[in-house]
Amino acid sequence: MTTIHQFIAKKLFLQAFVLTMYCLLPLNVTAQTNGAKSFRFASHHTSFPDTARINGHLYDSVIYDAATHYSDSSVLVIVPPQFSAKENVDLVFWFHGWRNNIDTANSFHELEKQFIGSKRNAVLVLAETAKNAPDSYGGRLEQPGIFSLLVADVLNELKQQKIIAPHAKEGSITLAGHSGGYRVIAQILQNGKLPVHEVILFDALYAEQSKFMNWIKDNPENIFIDLFTNEGGTDKPSYEFMEQLQKENISFIKTEEATLTADELKNNRIIFVHSLNAHNKVINKPDNFQLFLALKK
């Protein structure tokens, strides 16, 4: 093995070791990276365990058992260095897609780095859903009121960590996600029992258009961004959704990722962004999560 290959192998090993050790941290232990504070806790108001997956899930002739894929109730909370605690605490929730978990999504898509770079004065929350499974089902978070209880759990943990004041409450809520994360986002919009101000879909508009439409029509201040690709299976549903918006006389813009401008993001509330990127690269190749959060405050 050459010297450069040895260096790369050592670097990859160290990165994997650090991620593994972080995942093994006890719940409620606060860590600090890149100036951000992060901690994790278990909540009774995440997706799983849930009775609908008590026997696991069959997909493509493979059983994804409940113990491995539908029992993790972890919530990862990231407080960026720019966070300034106020009476109303803005929250950005991220929901990962198929065959991922909150840690792999955070690492692969560089969510923490992008969140810090956005300068958004908010807290990033990653709540576990179907873990390392090909499944969009949102479990208990699809039930009425469960999301509001999850938000309460997050605020209580932030208060225990003395990051926010005891009287603080939720402020603006953003729901963002990739691929299969669309379903739990749509269900929260319908059943979450809390107002959501902003939805950002990264190659994720596969279905549930009626729920997104109802939410868009419910409040003219709501912000909706749909980034779609040619290969992810979201291009046809996205164009169909644009046609529905036209029939409802609801204004939107459709633009290209390569030519997207800051003014387009700032001056429009419903935006469709067509990307020539691959399905798994639309979040941080380029840093679209950072861009959208920075310009849609």
Residue, then its C-alpha position, 0 to 999 in steps of 0.5 A: m500500500t502506498t503512503i497516500h493510500q495509507f493516509i486515506a485509509k487511516k483518515l477514513f478509519l478515524q472518521a468512522f471511529v469518531l462517528t461510532m463513538y458519537c453514536l454510542l454516547p449516553l442519552n442526554v450527554t451534550a457534545q460540542t463540534n464546530g462550535a455547536k452543542s448537540f445532544r440526544f434523548a429518547s422520546h415517547h413521541t417519535s415514530f417508533p416503536d409502533t404497533a403497525r410495525i410490531n412484526g417488522h416490514l416486508y419489502d422486496s421479499v426481505i423482512y425488516d424486523a422491528a427490533t433492528h429497524y422500528s424500535d429506535s426513539s432517538v432524537l438528535v438536537i443540534v444547537p448552532p453557535q449563532f443561536s440566540a435564545k428568545e422567548n419563541v424558539d424556531l425549530v427546523f426538523w429533518f426527516h431522512g429517507w430510505r435506508n438511512n438513520i439520523d446519524t448517517a443522514n447528518s453525516f452524509h448530507e453534512l446537515e450540521k455544517q450546512f445548518i451552522g453555515s445558514k446562520r439561521n437562529a434556530v435549533l435543528v432536530l433530527a427525529e428517528t423514523a424507519k431506521n436503515a429500512p426501505d420504508s416511508y411510514g411515519g409511525r406514531l408521528e402520523q397520529p393526531g397531536i403526536f408531533s406537538l408532543l414531540v415539540a414539547d419534548v424537544l423544548n423540555e430537553l432544551k430547558q433542562q440543558k439550560i439552553i432556553a428559558p423555562h418559559a420559552k415556547e415554540g416559534s416558527i417550525t420548518l419541516a425538511g426532508h429527503s426522498g421517503g421523508y415526504r410522507v411523515i412531513a405530509q402527515i404532520l402537516q395534516n395531523g401534527k396539531l401545530p402550525v408549520h411555517e415552511v416545508i422543504l422537500f429534497d427530491a421527495l414529492y412522490a405523493e400526498q399532494s393533497k395534504f401539501m395543497n391544503w397546507i399551502k392554501d391554509n396560510p398565504e404566508n407558508i413557504f414551500i420549496d420542492l427540489f426535484t430531479n430527473e432520476g428520483g421519480t419526483d419529476k412527474p409528481s412535481y409537474e402535476f403539482m404545478e398544474q394543480l397550483q395553476k388551476e387554483n390560481i396560486s402563484f409559484i415559480k419554477t427554476e433551474e438549480a444552476t440558475l437559481t438566484a437569491d432574489e428568486l428565493k427571497n421573493n417567492r413563497i412557492i418554488f420548484v427547483h429542477s436539478l440535474n444532480a443525482h438523487n443523493k446529491v441534491i442536499n449538499k452538492p451544492d449546499n442547498f440545505q444551507l442556501f434555502l435556510a439562509l434565504k428563507k428566514 
